[in-house]
Amino acid sequence: MTNTVQVVVIGGGQSGLAAGYHLRRLGLDFVILDAQSTPGGAWQHTWDSLHLFSPAAYSSLPGRLMPAQTGETYPDAQHVVEYLADYEKRYGLPVERPVRVLGVHRDGELLRVETDSGTWLARSVISATGTWWRPFLPAVPGSSDFDGRRLHTAQYRGPRDFAGQRVIVVGGGNSGAQIAADLAYDTELTWVTQRPPRFLADDIDGRALFDAATARRRALDASRTDTGGVASLGDIVAVPPVREARDRGLLTASPMFTRLVPGGVEWTDGTRAEADAIIWCTGFRPALSHLAPLQLRGRRGHIATAGTRAMEEPRLHLLGYGDWTGPASATLIGVGRPAREAARDIAALVGPFL
Ligand SMILES: Cc1cc2nc3c(=O)[nH]c(=O)nc-3n(C[C@H](O)[C@H](O)[C@H](O)COP(=O)(O)OP(=O)(O)OC[C@H]3O[C@@H](n4cnc5c(N)ncnc54)[C@H](O)[C@@H]3O)c2cc1C
């Protein structure tokens, strides 16, 4: 079965929906193809205690404010899933699921999108597939020697799976700090970070981060000095559970170990820690394998972009993966602006739908 549309959006998480909102406003003919069976993107798969680092009003997609969650300043992941499900229904966004895109190919004037349920031909494609689906695990000597459980942030659900166990959490970012805080009470926890953890001031949450990202964008747009943006503030948002564990002295970090050994890990000086499980909170990479046929991969697996548009394939836009596709574009509140720019750019390329 071959379908023809003006635009195919790949991915029906928040980024794909924000794109859909603006494509609809501009009157373009499009479809959103999403590999999940149900709405919500990656938010459906996060650990149980995850809460947003911003209040609901600062976590909204274009057009519709996220409602507050009763009793919670910072909404939980299930609340986000419900918001996204409501969002796509409210705007009647044409999401097809589950449809997994296998490859995007050049086909004369068009791009051909091959999926596990048919083929779409389009004038333009927006890739909005996120990062959750490509966990990053660093290469560490002795990996095959460790005989305990090993998992990544993407597989972690909650402390009940580890009660009473010796657990090593690796990673000094938000996921590492939050999962360490989650495990600090019921496990024998070792938290390992590459450099000493950098907590943001307690009064800084996602609102301030977004303001910092916006100030940076404005400074760069006006060719003023780079303000350094979010990274200049620190790495870890002191969300309430992190703050509480830290204040109780439960979140002290050890430096990174040098190798894995049977039953645990070892530091340079020969010190060892035993572990039943190691949880790698070491980040994600953009999920871009479906774009491989276009042969656009550049440094660090990123595709070079001007705004959201791929430099070497102007019919392709990338949305939501990180700052390289627009400041704060991998956040709920930040994806609206690059989504609007992508939709406008595509409208100029393909013209109105007749
Ligand atoms: C632990 C964690 C906490 C975060 N906390 C916050 C926060 O508090 N506030 C905030 O604003 N942001 C936060 N973020 C960042 C960001 O908002 C999320 O990562 C968000 O899920 C990104 O949305 P997305 O739509 O870009 O990607 P995703 O949510 O991953 O959605 C991508 C969709 O594309 C689909 N897909 C992937 N590959 C294919 C394919 N080949 N074919 C078809 N479909 C495909 C996926 O199945 C998925 O449905 C957090 C991120 C993480 C990892």
The ligand as an SDF file (V2000), in Angstrom:
LIG
                    3D

 53 58  0  0  0  0  0  0  0  0999 V2000
   14.3400   11.0130   32.4610 C   0  0  0  0  0  0  0  0  0  0  0  0
   13.8750   12.2050   31.6750 C   0  0  0  0  0  0  0  0  0  0  0  0
   13.2200   13.2510   32.3170 C   0  0  0  0  0  0  0  0  0  0  0  0
   12.7820   14.3640   31.5820 C   0  0  0  0  0  0  0  0  0  0  0  0
   12.1170   15.3660   32.2370 N   0  0  0  0  0  0  0  0  0  0  0  0
   11.6560   16.4200   31.5420 C   0  0  0  0  0  0  0  0  0  0  0  0
   10.8840   17.4600   32.1770 C   0  0  0  0  0  0  0  0  0  0  0  0
   10.6910   17.4510   33.3810 O   0  0  0  0  0  0  0  0  0  0  0  0
   10.4040   18.4780   31.4050 N   0  0  0  0  0  0  0  0  0  0  0  0
   10.6110   18.5200   30.0580 C   0  0  0  0  0  0  0  0  0  0  0  0
   10.1060   19.4290   29.3980 O   0  0  0  0  0  0  0  0  0  0  0  0
   11.3520   17.5760   29.4360 N   0  0  0  0  0  0  0  0  0  0  0  0
   11.8690   16.5270   30.1310 C   0  0  0  0  0  0  0  0  0  0  0  0
   12.5790   15.5440   29.4850 N   0  0  0  0  0  0  0  0  0  0  0  0
   12.9570   15.7260   28.0660 C   0  0  0  0  0  0  0  0  0  0  0  0
   11.8650   15.4530   27.0210 C   0  0  0  0  0  0  0  0  0  0  0  0
   10.7300   16.2110   27.2930 O   0  0  0  0  0  0  0  0  0  0  0  0
   11.4960   13.9760   26.8820 C   0  0  0  0  0  0  0  0  0  0  0  0
   12.6360   13.2320   26.5820 O   0  0  0  0  0  0  0  0  0  0  0  0
   10.4230   13.7360   25.7860 C   0  0  0  0  0  0  0  0  0  0  0  0
    9.9900   12.4070   25.8680 O   0  0  0  0  0  0  0  0  0  0  0  0
   10.9260   14.0180   24.3580 C   0  0  0  0  0  0  0  0  0  0  0  0
    9.8100   13.9720   23.4900 O   0  0  0  0  0  0  0  0  0  0  0  0
    9.9500   13.5720   21.9530 P   0  0  0  0  0  0  0  0  0  0  0  0
    8.5960   13.6470   21.3720 O   0  0  0  0  0  0  0  0  0  0  0  0
   11.0300   14.3460   21.3340 O   0  0  0  0  0  0  0  0  0  0  0  0
   10.4530   12.0440   22.0080 O   0  0  0  0  0  0  0  0  0  0  0  0
    9.6830   10.7550   22.5600 P   0  0  0  0  0  0  0  0  0  0  0  0
    8.8360   11.0630   23.7250 O   0  0  0  0  0  0  0  0  0  0  0  0
   10.7340    9.7190   22.7090 O   0  0  0  0  0  0  0  0  0  0  0  0
    8.7070   10.3720   21.3650 O   0  0  0  0  0  0  0  0  0  0  0  0
    9.2070    9.8740   20.1590 C   0  0  0  0  0  0  0  0  0  0  0  0
    8.1590    8.9620   19.5570 C   0  0  0  0  0  0  0  0  0  0  0  0
    8.6790    8.4920   18.3070 O   0  0  0  0  0  0  0  0  0  0  0  0
    8.4560    7.0930   18.2140 C   0  0  0  0  0  0  0  0  0  0  0  0
    9.4560    6.5040   17.3240 N   0  0  0  0  0  0  0  0  0  0  0  0
   10.7760    6.3110   17.5380 C   0  0  0  0  0  0  0  0  0  0  0  0
   11.3490    5.7310   16.4610 N   0  0  0  0  0  0  0  0  0  0  0  0
   10.3650    5.5690   15.5510 C   0  0  0  0  0  0  0  0  0  0  0  0
   10.3120    5.0190   14.2390 C   0  0  0  0  0  0  0  0  0  0  0  0
   11.3900    4.5260   13.6280 N   0  0  0  0  0  0  0  0  0  0  0  0
    9.1070    4.9900   13.5890 N   0  0  0  0  0  0  0  0  0  0  0  0
    7.9900    5.4970   14.1720 C   0  0  0  0  0  0  0  0  0  0  0  0
    7.9850    6.0150   15.4160 N   0  0  0  0  0  0  0  0  0  0  0  0
    9.1560    6.0490   16.0980 C   0  0  0  0  0  0  0  0  0  0  0  0
    8.5850    6.6030   19.6380 C   0  0  0  0  0  0  0  0  0  0  0  0
    7.9740    5.3390   19.7790 O   0  0  0  0  0  0  0  0  0  0  0  0
    7.8710    7.7280   20.3980 C   0  0  0  0  0  0  0  0  0  0  0  0
    6.4930    7.5150   20.4930 O   0  0  0  0  0  0  0  0  0  0  0  0
   13.0220   14.4320   30.1960 C   0  0  0  0  0  0  0  0  0  0  0  0
   13.7020   13.3760   29.5770 C   0  0  0  0  0  0  0  0  0  0  0  0
   14.1290   12.2810   30.2920 C   0  0  0  0  0  0  0  0  0  0  0  0
   14.8800   11.1620   29.5840 C   0  0  0  0  0  0  0  0  0  0  0  0
  1  2  1  0
  2  3  1  0
  2 52  2  0
  3  4  2  0
  4  5  1  0
  4 50  1  0
  5  6  2  0
  6  7  1  0
  6 13  1  0
  7  8  2  0
  7  9  1  0
  9 10  1  0
 10 11  2  0
 10 12  1  0
 12 13  2  0
 13 14  1  0
 14 15  1  0
 14 50  1  0
 15 16  1  0
 16 17  1  0
 16 18  1  0
 18 19  1  0
 18 20  1  0
 20 21  1  0
 20 22  1  0
 22 23  1  0
 23 24  1  0
 24 25  2  0
 24 26  1  0
 24 27  1  0
 27 28  1  0
 28 29  2  0
 28 30  1  0
 28 31  1  0
 31 32  1  0
 32 33  1  0
 33 34  1  0
 33 48  1  0
 34 35  1  0
 35 36  1  0
 35 46  1  0
 36 37  1  0
 36 45  1  0
 37 38  2  0
 38 39  1  0
 39 40  1  0
 39 45  2  0
 40 41  1  0
 40 42  2  0
 42 43  1  0
 43 44  2  0
 44 45  1  0
 46 47  1  0
 46 48  1  0
 48 49  1  0
 50 51  2  0
 51 52  1  0
 52 53  1  0
M  END
$$$$
